Amino acid sequence: MSSFQQIADFRAECDALAEVLDPLSDADFERPTLFKGWTLHDVVAHLHIFNYAADASFHDQSAFDGFKEYMAARRGRLTLLELTDEWFEGRRNHSVYDVWRGYYPRMCERLEGVDPRRRVEWFGPPMSVRSSVTARQMETWAHGQEVFDVLGLDRNEADRIRNIVFLGLNTFGWTYVVRGLEVPGVVPCLRLTAPSGEVWTWNEEEESNRITGEAVDFARVVTQVRNIADTSLEVTGPVAAEWMDMAQCFAGPPETPPPPGSRHKA
């Protein structure tokens, strides 16, 4: 039976978020975050329905197709949050949290034995199962940031963030394509320090365009949970600067990064 590291990393990311959500009351789940005013309930509900969609893409193509059609048929008249509430049939807060909390461990168990190289459909371009699981870790980590922020907590970061950094690097071209822009001919050098202190490097030969600093800060920029100005990253060269001003490692239409100072810990 095959396995791959990203399964354990995704589960660990979910567990880290569950640890801070589990003690909360229903009233706590209604607290708004600094991400578009989403509440903690909205965050958890959003994470669950896309965990469901990814799980279906691995194991049940008809279920995934049905979910995609459901989304497409309603997005014209409902916002994403309204659609999510409809999908949950009015359940909120801890009852939704319990669904998310019970689902992701079973999802991880079902992933054991799945070929990580197999291509699966998504709402953007098709990708490998490994990349899809990494995307679920990325979204859990990124939306988890607004949870840690509103609760005034520092997250205990781990080197599994390397998956998110690598996803950010791999979507360098996507950042341009989704905006209808020409992709530059060079990809900047990355020299990033992991939470453990290890130094990770990519594209070392491209010194004229480089980004150095903490891996966590780079992950925050490519997931758009922080503006580049609110990090300690050092950016050299026009391509590197342009990329960091609009980096986007997630599927969907182009999104503008948050303004400087607008996303922070309470």
WOFEN-V436946 format. One record per backbone hydrogen bond with DSSP energy under -0.5 kcal/mol. NH is the residue of the N-H (numbers start at 1). CO is the residue of the C=O. E is the energy in kcal/mol with one decimal. If there is no record, write none. Layout:
nh=NH co=CO e=E
nh=NH co=CO e=E
This chain:
nh=7 co=4 e=-1.7
nh=8 co=4 e=-0.6
nh=9 co=5 e=-2.0
nh=10 co=6 e=-2.5
nh=11 co=7 e=-2.3
nh=12 co=8 e=-2.4
nh=13 co=9 e=-2.0
nh=14 co=10 e=-2.3
nh=15 co=11 e=-2.8
nh=16 co=12 e=-2.2
nh=17 co=13 e=-1.6
nh=18 co=14 e=-2.9
nh=19 co=15 e=-2.0
nh=20 co=16 e=-0.7
nh=20 co=17 e=-0.7
nh=21 co=17 e=-1.6
nh=22 co=18 e=-2.8
nh=24 co=21 e=-1.8
nh=29 co=25 e=-1.5
nh=30 co=26 e=-0.6
nh=30 co=27 e=-1.0
nh=31 co=28 e=-1.9
nh=33 co=38 e=-3.2
nh=36 co=34 e=-1.0
nh=38 co=35 e=-2.7
nh=40 co=31 e=-1.3
nh=41 co=29 e=-2.7
nh=43 co=39 e=-2.0
nh=44 co=40 e=-2.1
nh=45 co=41 e=-2.7
nh=46 co=42 e=-2.4
nh=47 co=43 e=-2.5
nh=48 co=44 e=-2.3
nh=49 co=45 e=-2.2
nh=50 co=46 e=-1.6
nh=51 co=47 e=-1.7
nh=52 co=48 e=-2.8
nh=53 co=49 e=-1.8
nh=54 co=50 e=-2.2
nh=55 co=51 e=-2.8
nh=56 co=52 e=-2.4
nh=57 co=53 e=-2.1
nh=58 co=54 e=-1.4
nh=59 co=55 e=-1.5
nh=60 co=56 e=-3.3
nh=64 co=60 e=-2.2
nh=65 co=61 e=-2.9
nh=66 co=62 e=-2.3
nh=67 co=63 e=-2.2
nh=68 co=64 e=-2.7
nh=69 co=65 e=-2.4
nh=70 co=66 e=-2.3
nh=71 co=67 e=-2.4
nh=72 co=68 e=-2.5
nh=73 co=69 e=-2.5
nh=74 co=70 e=-1.0
nh=74 co=71 e=-0.6
nh=75 co=71 e=-1.9
nh=77 co=74 e=-1.4
nh=78 co=74 e=-2.4
nh=83 co=79 e=-2.7
nh=84 co=80 e=-2.1
nh=85 co=81 e=-2.4
nh=86 co=82 e=-2.2
nh=87 co=83 e=-2.3
nh=88 co=84 e=-1.8
nh=89 co=86 e=-1.4
nh=90 co=85 e=-1.9
nh=91 co=88 e=-1.7
nh=95 co=92 e=-1.5
nh=96 co=93 e=-0.7
nh=97 co=93 e=-2.9
nh=98 co=94 e=-2.7
nh=99 co=95 e=-0.9
nh=100 co=96 e=-2.4
nh=101 co=97 e=-3.2
nh=102 co=98 e=-1.8
nh=103 co=99 e=-1.6
nh=104 co=100 e=-1.8
nh=106 co=102 e=-0.7
nh=107 co=103 e=-2.4
nh=108 co=104 e=-2.2
nh=109 co=105 e=-2.0
nh=110 co=106 e=-2.2
nh=111 co=107 e=-1.0
nh=112 co=108 e=-0.8
nh=112 co=109 e=-0.8
nh=113 co=2 e=-2.6
nh=114 co=111 e=-2.3
nh=118 co=115 e=-1.5
nh=120 co=127 e=-3.3
nh=122 co=124 e=-0.6
nh=127 co=120 e=-2.3
nh=129 co=118 e=-1.7
nh=130 co=116 e=-2.5
nh=132 co=128 e=-2.3
nh=133 co=129 e=-2.6
nh=134 co=130 e=-2.2
nh=135 co=131 e=-2.3
nh=136 co=132 e=-1.8
nh=137 co=133 e=-2.2
nh=138 co=134 e=-2.9
nh=139 co=135 e=-2.6
nh=140 co=136 e=-2.1
nh=141 co=137 e=-2.7
nh=142 co=138 e=-3.1
nh=143 co=139 e=-2.7
nh=144 co=140 e=-1.6
nh=145 co=141 e=-1.2
nh=145 co=142 e=-0.6
nh=146 co=142 e=-0.7
nh=147 co=143 e=-1.0
nh=148 co=144 e=-2.7
nh=149 co=145 e=-2.7
nh=150 co=146 e=-2.2
nh=151 co=147 e=-1.9
nh=152 co=149 e=-1.3
nh=153 co=148 e=-2.8
nh=157 co=155 e=-1.4
nh=161 co=158 e=-1.8
nh=162 co=159 e=-2.0
nh=163 co=160 e=-1.6
nh=164 co=161 e=-0.5
nh=165 co=161 e=-2.4
nh=166 co=162 e=-2.8
nh=167 co=163 e=-2.0
nh=168 co=164 e=-2.5
nh=169 co=165 e=-2.2
nh=170 co=166 e=-2.7
nh=171 co=167 e=-1.4
nh=172 co=169 e=-1.6
nh=175 co=171 e=-2.0
nh=176 co=172 e=-0.8
nh=176 co=173 e=-0.8
nh=177 co=173 e=-2.7
nh=178 co=174 e=-2.8
nh=179 co=176 e=-1.0
nh=180 co=177 e=-1.8
nh=181 co=176 e=-2.7
nh=189 co=206 e=-1.1
nh=189 co=209 e=-3.0
nh=190 co=202 e=-2.2
nh=191 co=211 e=-2.5
nh=192 co=200 e=-2.8
nh=193 co=213 e=-2.6
nh=194 co=192 e=-0.6
nh=194 co=198 e=-3.6
nh=197 co=194 e=-1.7
nh=200 co=192 e=-3.5
nh=200 co=198 e=-0.5
nh=202 co=190 e=-2.1
nh=206 co=203 e=-1.9
nh=207 co=205 e=-1.4
nh=209 co=206 e=-1.0
nh=210 co=236 e=-2.1
nh=211 co=189 e=-2.5
nh=212 co=234 e=-2.3
nh=213 co=191 e=-1.6
nh=215 co=193 e=-2.7
nh=218 co=214 e=-1.9
nh=219 co=215 e=-2.5
nh=220 co=216 e=-2.2
nh=221 co=217 e=-1.8
nh=222 co=218 e=-2.4
nh=223 co=219 e=-1.6
nh=224 co=221 e=-1.2
nh=225 co=220 e=-2.4
nh=226 co=220 e=-1.3
nh=230 co=227 e=-2.1
nh=231 co=228 e=-1.5
nh=234 co=212 e=-3.0
nh=235 co=233 e=-0.6
nh=236 co=210 e=-2.9
nh=241 co=237 e=-2.2
nh=242 co=238 e=-2.4
nh=243 co=239 e=-2.6
nh=244 co=240 e=-2.3
nh=245 co=241 e=-1.2
nh=246 co=242 e=-0.6
nh=246 co=243 e=-1.6
nh=247 co=243 e=-1.5
nh=249 co=222 e=-2.1
nh=262 co=259 e=-1.9
nh=266 co=149 e=-2.9
